[in-house]
Amino acid sequence: MTRPRWEHFRHGADIGVRGIGSTKDEAFRQAAVALTAVMTDPASVARECSVTIERDAPDDEILLMDWLNAIIYEMSVNQLLFGAFDVRLEDHRLQGTAWGEKVDVLRHEPAVEIKGATLTGLSVAKNDDGEWVAQCVVDV
């Protein structure tokens, strides 16, 4: 059984985010957690509010980029951080929820501001172990 997890990978001045899970839904969730972890510890973010995000795309890769960019948009416009996510995928349609709270600079100590998810390193596929991996580079 695959243990859901996230990780970062180096890419020049930017950073890669990678979500890994036994399902594509879980990989998308973990990629969102990795996105938050670029800025702060996701465990430090309380579930005080939620935002619903729905996206359609022509393929899984563009859908991942759109999902992450929608989260980045919500964080930027509403001064939020998200620490927990739910994702339901059907074909190339995503229905998601992000739970979080307003940024508290003293408590969250945000390290950087993410400008956007990019096409660089963009991939959604099963690895050799049968795990789903969803990844891309984010511009910081």
PALOGU-948090 format. One record per residue (C-alpha): x, y, z. Coordinates in steps of 0.25 Angstrom, whole numbers, padded with zeros to 4 digits, always signed. Last residue first. Layout:
N
XYZ
...
This chain:
140
+0036+0127-0025
+0032+0120-0039
+0026+0106-0036
+0032+0094-0043
+0022+0082-0046
+0018+0069-0040
+0007+0059-0039
+0012+0044-0036
+0003+0032-0035
+0009+0020-0029
+0010+0007-0037
+0025+0005-0032
+0030+0008-0046
+0023+0022-0046
+0009+0025-0050
+0007+0038-0057
+0004+0053-0055
+0015+0062-0060
+0019+0076-0061
+0034+0078-0060
+0033+0092-0065
+0019+0095-0069
+0018+0105-0058
+0011+0107-0044
+0010+0122-0040
+0016+0133-0032
+0019+0126-0019
+0023+0136-0008
+0034+0132+0000
+0038+0127+0015
+0025+0130+0022
+0027+0131+0037
+0014+0124+0040
+0013+0129+0054
+0018+0143+0053
+0013+0145+0039
-0001+0140+0042
-0007+0137+0029
-0022+0136+0029
-0027+0121+0030
-0028+0108+0024
-0036+0097+0017
-0035+0095+0002
-0047+0088-0005
-0046+0081-0018
-0055+0077-0030
-0046+0074-0042
-0050+0070-0056
-0041+0063-0066
-0048+0049-0065
-0053+0050-0051
-0045+0055-0040
-0049+0057-0026
-0039+0065-0017
-0039+0069-0002
-0028+0078+0004
-0022+0082+0017
-0012+0092+0021
-0016+0105+0013
-0011+0119+0015
-0019+0131+0013
-0017+0145+0009
-0030+0146+0001
-0024+0150-0013
-0011+0143-0011
-0015+0130-0004
-0027+0129-0014
-0019+0131-0026
-0008+0121-0021
-0019+0110-0019
-0025+0113-0033
-0010+0112-0039
-0009+0098-0032
-0022+0093-0038
-0019+0099-0052
-0005+0093-0052
-0011+0079-0048
-0022+0080-0058
-0012+0084-0069
-0004+0071-0066
-0017+0063-0065
-0022+0066-0079
-0032+0076-0086
-0035+0083-0074
-0047+0085-0064
-0046+0092-0051
-0054+0094-0038
-0049+0100-0025
-0056+0101-0013
-0050+0110-0002
-0050+0106+0013
-0049+0114+0026
-0043+0112+0040
-0035+0099+0037
-0023+0103+0044
-0009+0104+0037
+0003+0100+0046
+0003+0085+0040
+0005+0091+0026
+0019+0096+0031
+0021+0109+0023
+0024+0115+0009
+0029+0103+0001
+0021+0094+0010
+0008+0100+0004
+0011+0095-0010
+0015+0081-0004
+0002+0081+0002
-0005+0084-0011
+0004+0073-0018
-0001+0063-0007
-0015+0066-0011
-0012+0064-0026
-0005+0051-0022
-0017+0046-0014
-0027+0048-0025
-0018+0041-0035
-0018+0029-0026
-0008+0021-0018
-0001+0034-0014
+0011+0044-0018
+0010+0059-0019
+0022+0066-0024
+0026+0081-0023
+0038+0086-0031
+0045+0099-0027
+0050+0111-0034
+0064+0118-0034
+0070+0106-0042
+0060+0094-0040
+0062+0086-0028
+0051+0075-0023
+0041+0076-0012
+0033+0065-0006
+0019+0060-0003
+0014+0048+0003
+0003+0037+0002
+0007+0024+0007
+0005+0014-0004
+0000+0000+0000
